[in-house]
Structure formats: C-alpha cells, structure tokens
Amino acid sequence: MPRPSRALSTALVATALALAASRASAQTSAGRVALDPLEPTPTGDALLAVPSPRIGGHLVPRGAVLFEYASRPLLIGDEVALVSAQGFLRADVSLALFDRLLVSVHMPVAVLQSGEDPQIEGLAVTPPSGVAPGDLRLGLRGRILGASDRAPFQLGLGGYFFVPTAPDDAYVGEGAVRADLHALLGGRAGPVAWSASGGIHLRASDNPHAIRFGAGAAVLLADDRVSLGVDVHGLRPLEQTLLITSPATRVTAEPRIGLELLGEARLRVFSGLTVGAAAGPGLLAGLGTPSFRALVQLGWAPPGQTPRDKPTGRPEAGDRDGDGFRDDIDACPDEKGELSGDPSKDGCPPPDRDKDGILDLDDACPLIAGDRSEDSAKSGCPRDGDADGIPDREDACPAEKGLASDRPKKRGCPSDRDDDGIFDTLDACPDKAGIAAPDPIQRGCPADMDGDGVAYPEDACPRERGAPDAEQKGCPRFVRLKGDEIVLGKRVAIEPSFRAKGGVVARASMPVLEEIRALLEDHPEITKLEVQGHTSDAGDVKKKLALSQQEAELVRRTLVELGVPEEKLAARGYGHKRPIADNRLPEGRVANHRIAFAVIERKK
C-alpha cells in the first residue's frame, strides 16, 4: 500500500531551494521535538495505546518492560528518512488505590535511532543516533462513574506530566515540561472490554499544543488469560511545528492528523505474569507517524485481590508459653519446656548444662557457655561479632571478618599475603610488602613503586617512572596518564623526509614516544593504546582524513620500533572531526593538527 505524503514534504522542498541559493553555513538546530506520538498505557489496561478508566483494586502494584519500534517516522519528501527508525525500551510501574485512583511512573529510553542525511546544500542536519533517555512520565487517573472495573459504562479523568529528562536535540524530548489531560470512557460487556479517550497535549516549549484521541476494543477469553484487541489512535498539532531552524531558514511541518492502527494480543502465563505484542501501520501521515510500528511487552499485572477465607472450627486449647503442650497438661505453663517422660514434669524446661543462664531448650550451644542473642541460631553460643566462625575471645581482629590461623596474632584477621601489616582488602599491592601510607593508591606498596629513584611521599607520580630532579619530582617530563587519556606536555611533530614516504617523527619528539613506551611498561593492565591522528578543517576533508590516518600509522610504526608490542597499538585518523580549538583562527588550526593517544582496552 503506498505511503501517504509526509507533512514535512512541501516545507522541506521549498526550504531546500532557499538554502541552495543562500548557501548558509551557520549553526543549524534540529531535533527539538518529542517525535513519537504514542504514549503506551499503564500496565494492566486492555489496550496498549488507548487508556481506559480501569483501576484494578486497592494497593495492587503492576509493572512492565516494553520495547517499541517505529519505522520511518520522519520523511523528507517521499524518499529521504531524516529519522528512519526509532526504538524505545520503556519501563512502567503503577499502583491502584481504593479501586478509584491509579498512579503510574513511565520511563522511556531510546536505544535505537537512525536516519539519513538529506544532502541539502547549505543545510547541515545531523540524523539522530545512539542511546538517549526520554522524558520521565508521571501519571494519575481516577474513575468517576462505574462501580467496578466490570461495569459496562465507566467514566474517568486522567493526565500525564512529563519531566524534561531527555536531551532537546535528539527527537526524544523538547527541553521543557509537557502535560496530557484526557477524558476516559470505557467498560466491560461480557468478554469485550472497550475504551475511548480524548484530550489535549500541552507544551511549554515552542512546539504547538496538540489534540490526542483514540478508541479500541479487546476480547478477553479463557478467564481473561487471553486478550485480542485492536485500536486506532492519533495526534493533531494545533499549529505548524518548527522542525529545523538556522539563521538562513525555518523548516516547519503542517498541522496534519497522524493516525495509526494497532492489532494487539496478550497472554497471562501464570498468576500476574503477562506477555504481549502489538503491530500495525500508519494510516494518516502526520508528524511522527511511522509507516509501521511494533511492540512487545513483558509485564506483571495481578488480575485482582481475593479476600482469604477466615479459618473456621473450634479453637485449640491455650498454650501460653508456646512449647507445644496445652496449658491443661503443661506442668510449667508459663515456661517453655519439653517432654520428660514424667507427666508431672512434661512441659517444664530442661536443665542449663553449660550454666550460661540460657535453658538448653533455647541454647544453640548447650554444652559451651555463651551469650544471649536475638538470633535463635546463635543464642547461647560464644559471641562472634564479625561472624567469621572464631569466637571473639580467640579472635585477634574481633571487629573484622577473618581467617583461621595457627598464629595467635593473625587468628581471625583478614588475609595479608605479603605480611606487611596491611590487610589485602586495603593493600594496593597485596603481593609486595610496603608502607602504611595514608593515600589508598599507595597504601601497602613499596616506597618507590615505579623504581625511578624518588620515594613516596616525595614522588608526585608514584606509579609512573619520571625524572628525579626537583622540577619533575618523579613525574614524566612529557607524558601523564589521566583516566583513559594520555596528556602530552610536548607535541609529537612529523617532518618531511626524502628517505621515507609520508615523513618521519621529528628527532625532538622521540623522548615523548620513549615515555609512552615506559608508561605502557609501567601499566601492564593497558592492553590496547590508540594512536590518533587529527587535522584542521582547512582544505579537502577527504585528503585531511587520509593524512590523519597516515600520520597515526607513522607514529604507531615508530613506537613498534622503540619496542612496544605491535598488538598493543592501534592507529586511527579522525581528520577534522574532533577539534580542540577554533578552526577559524590560525593558531586554532595549528592546535587541531596533532597526534593524540587514548587507552581503548584494559584488563578487567
């Protein structure tokens, strides 16, 4: 079936002509709209897209995880999909109160986004990609008419409040609060549940308000374990929507009705566990209406609460002390006892053999004197505060869970493999005897960990070999490791050469690469280092990309020649895509043409 023309088509074609004439290169703003018109209903509703007045009991919790996929929700003309796909992972929880109110919380996360570059000269529009959180949705609704969820006609009011937790440039949010206010109709006639809703979607952003509506019905079979339904829902903005703006132009979408059809199926597997799926096409192509949408859901929705029957029958005789002997046959009705074989003593406590004041009946260690405890499995046993199986009176470390040992000074203490007096859990170097330094990174390590002749605390870089002079204080002259980034104090320069195509690393830059090699030797946990080539944006960008790759490969080969294992190095050219300075300035272009290093793999 051919797809209807998008609301964006005419506006963008006209805009493309204007942009081609103006060749504007200023910053373009796009994506500041919550593109997806679908708002899934709270868990437990009969339909996934049309809310109902149903509440479902008192203090009944429900929840679900739902994955939604929309195909081609935003087209330019009839060919180019600026947003070709959107996939949301949604989490929803709700709570029914007094069989009249339902509160809900719903969080969407865009886990799949893709699109196509419209390739309009002068208009730089970046299609969406990557993962992005959506706007957190808080919901409240109440049933006004209808005595129960099975009444044939019910009336309710509801609303959603959207907290702007989404970025405002990724087609998942608008950077401002939004709200949905809607009236709800519904009911249950035999196996058929129906619902209809209508209301207004209010926006605090520059995007226009919209009318939201929908209706549908579901057939519930097999004691409501199976549900088959269909619904139609849609959204119509009240004014034009501004989609793309730049100093040269404004691109808007006309206020057209978007209409979708969904066929749904749901199965209650057992108790409250449900699985469901829905799919359907777009019927009228308004803003955000996909050509096809599919959803799958895994939820917890108890069918309801049934009061338990109260036990009936004659009450048993009293047992005040709870020892299993009725008071009328218990020789000690106020003291917990046991069967003794002598009716005159049945129900009386046994002796306290370890004389710790705890009757053997309640003593978990009846032959060893111990202490009283609220834990019945420990009451009457010697105290073991750290629960390491060694009584406190024998435990050299009674406040810390430890190990058994033949050495009294270590019995009950945590492991200390290097025997330096610092437990392994606190020892930064558990297999090398060290010092009790206050710094957690140095604690338990040798004073001169990196072997550069400068001991802690004078060594400002205790894990990186450096220069022992007063200026460097044990730190490298040119290279510092900060997280996964290697910060250079001196640029790596490449100079032309008649003997080597593409040039060679300048002699003055070789000390920098030698410190890179030393850093990798000092940090064996680094398994892959990326050599990155970067350029300015001056000139042909394709040639710049090739140049950056060539220079990165050159530096990588040089590091291999210096002794760095080849498998630890990767080379990649990024061209002009990662500037660190303003390319409009000469000094900025110089700064952007550089070699950088980044850690991309570590041992876990």
Secondary structure by P-SEA (a helix, b strand, c coil): cccccccaaaaaaaaaaaaaaacccccccccccccccccccccccccccccccccccccccccbbbbbbbccccccccccccccbbbbbbbbbbcccccccccbbbbbbbcbbbbbcccccccccccccccccccbbbbbbbbcccccccccbbbbccbbbbcccccccccccccbbbbbbbccccccccccccccbbbbbbbccccccccccccbbbbbcccccbbbbcccccccccccccccccccbbbbbcbbbbbbbbbbcccccccccccbbbbbbbcccccccccbbbbbbbbbbccbbbbccccccccccccccccccccccccccccccccccccccccccccccccccccccccccccbbbbbbccccccccccccccccccccccccccbbbbbcccccccccccccccccccccccccccccccccccccccccccccccccccccccccccbbbbcccccccccccccccccbbbbcccbbbbbbcccccccccccaaaaaaaaaaaaaacccccbbbbbbbbcccccaaaaaaaaaaaaaaaaaaaaaaccccccbbbbbbcccccccccccaaaaaaacbbbbbbccccc
